[in-house]
């Protein structure tokens, strides 16, 4: 199993960053290189607790489908998406949002520390473990970093 964290500072309040992070349109925009799109379940707007969405994308030159569920939610601090069906043996992505810095000299939040905690494991036993070590850990962390740049831009432009 692979576990990694990515932290990003966003100059917007936690509630705004939380909401933008659940936008299907922001997600698909952030994954345009892989032609990712929502093809079933909630396919537009903002995801909420209990929502499912099926994503279709191209990675490593191959088509992939993954259905995820928003399985935990505590606005504006935390939500979780988990794979229900798809290519991974296990996929869990925690999204944490905490006030960061002071904006007005009176303790007002200037921004948000967005922290992603991702755990996943590949299928195929020892071959999957090898793929995790050689390719997937780095590939997946770069995808999350790319996604976070889009979330940051969208939240800061609001």
C-alpha positions in Angstrom: 0.0 0.0 0.0 1.2 3.5 -0.9 0.4 6.5 1.3 1.4 10.1 0.5 0.4 13.6 1.5 0.4 16.9 -0.5 -0.1 20.3 1.2 -1.1 23.4 -0.7 -1.7 26.9 0.7 -4.7 28.6 -0.9 -5.5 32.3 -0.5 -9.2 31.8 0.1 -11.3 30.8 3.1 -11.7 27.1 4.0 -15.4 27.0 3.0 -14.6 28.3 -0.5 -11.7 25.9 -1.0 -13.9 23.0 0.3 -16.6 23.8 -2.2 -14.3 24.3 -5.2 -12.6 20.9 -4.3 -16.0 19.2 -4.8 -16.7 20.7 -8.2 -16.9 18.2 -11.0 -16.0 20.9 -13.5 -12.9 22.0 -11.6 -11.8 18.4 -11.4 -12.3 17.6 -15.1 -10.5 20.8 -16.0 -7.6 19.8 -13.8 -7.4 16.4 -15.5 -7.7 17.6 -19.1 -4.4 16.0 -20.1 -5.9 12.6 -19.4 -9.2 13.6 -21.0 -11.0 12.8 -17.7 -14.7 13.3 -17.6 -17.6 12.3 -15.4 -19.7 9.7 -17.3 -22.2 8.4 -14.7 -23.6 9.4 -11.3 -23.2 13.1 -10.5 -21.7 14.5 -13.7 -21.8 18.2 -13.0 -22.0 20.7 -10.1 -20.8 20.1 -6.6 -20.5 16.7 -5.1 -22.0 16.0 -1.6 -22.0 13.3 1.0 -23.2 10.0 -0.5 -22.7 11.1 -4.1 -21.1 8.7 -6.6 -19.4 9.7 -9.8 -17.9 7.5 -12.5 -14.8 9.0 -14.1 -13.4 7.9 -17.4 -9.8 8.9 -18.4 -6.8 7.8 -20.3 -3.6 7.0 -18.3 -0.5 5.3 -19.7 -2.3 5.2 -23.1 -5.1 3.1 -21.8 -8.8 3.9 -21.0 -9.7 3.7 -17.3 -13.0 3.9 -15.4 -13.3 4.5 -11.7 -16.4 5.0 -9.6 -15.9 7.0 -6.4 -18.1 7.7 -3.4 -18.0 10.8 -1.2 -18.0 8.6 2.0 -17.3 11.2 4.7 -18.0 15.0 4.9 -17.6 17.7 7.5 -17.9 21.0 5.8 -15.7 23.0 5.6 -12.9 21.0 7.2 -12.9 17.5 5.7 -14.2 15.1 3.1 -13.2 11.7 1.7 -13.6 10.1 -1.7 -13.1 6.3 -2.0 -13.1 4.0 -5.0 -16.2 1.8 -5.2 -15.2 0.1 -8.5 -12.1 0.7 -10.6 -8.5 -0.2 -11.3 -7.1 -0.1 -7.8 -7.4 -2.8 -5.1 -7.8 0.1 -2.7 -8.2 3.9 -3.2 -8.9 6.5 -0.4 -8.4 10.2 -0.7 -8.8 12.4 2.4 -9.2 16.2 1.8 -8.4 18.4 4.8 -8.9 22.2 5.0 -7.6 24.4 7.9 -7.5 28.1 8.3 -4.0 29.4 7.6 -2.4 32.7 8.5 -4.0 35.9 9.5 -5.5 38.4 7.1 -6.7 41.4 9.1 -4.5 41.6 12.1 -7.4 40.5 14.3 -7.0 36.8 13.8 -9.0 36.6 10.6 -8.0 33.7 8.3 -6.0 34.8 5.2 -6.2 31.4 3.6 -6.5 27.7 3.8 -4.0 24.9 4.2 -5.3 22.2 2.0 -3.9 18.8 2.8 -4.5 15.7 0.8 -3.8 12.2 2.2 -3.9 9.5 -0.4 -3.7 5.8 0.2 -3.9 3.3 -2.6 -2.8 -0.2 -3.6 -2.6 -1.6 -7.1 -4.0 -5.0 -8.1 -1.9 -7.9 -9.3 0.0 -8.8 -6.1 3.8 -8.6 -6.4 3.6 -7.0 -9.9 1.2 -4.4 -8.6 3.6 -3.7 -5.6 6.4 -3.2 -8.1 4.3 -0.8 -10.2 3.5 1.1 -7.0 7.2 1.5 -6.2 8.5 2.2 -9.7 5.7 4.3 -11.3 2.4 4.8 -9.5 3.5 6.6 -6.4 5.2 9.4 -8.3 2.5 9.5 -11.0 -0.4 9.8 -8.6 1.3 12.4 -6.4 1.9 14.5 -9.5 -1.8 14.2 -10.5 -2.8 15.4 -7.0 -0.4 18.3 -7.2 -1.8 19.2 -10.7 -5.3 19.0 -9.4 -4.4 21.2 -6.4 -3.0 23.9 -8.7 -6.4 24.1 -10.4 -8.3 24.1 -7.1 -6.0 26.9 -5.8 -6.5 29.0 -9.0 -10.3 28.5 -9.0 -10.7 29.3 -5.3 -8.5 32.3 -5.4 -10.4 33.7 -8.5 -13.8 33.5 -6.7 
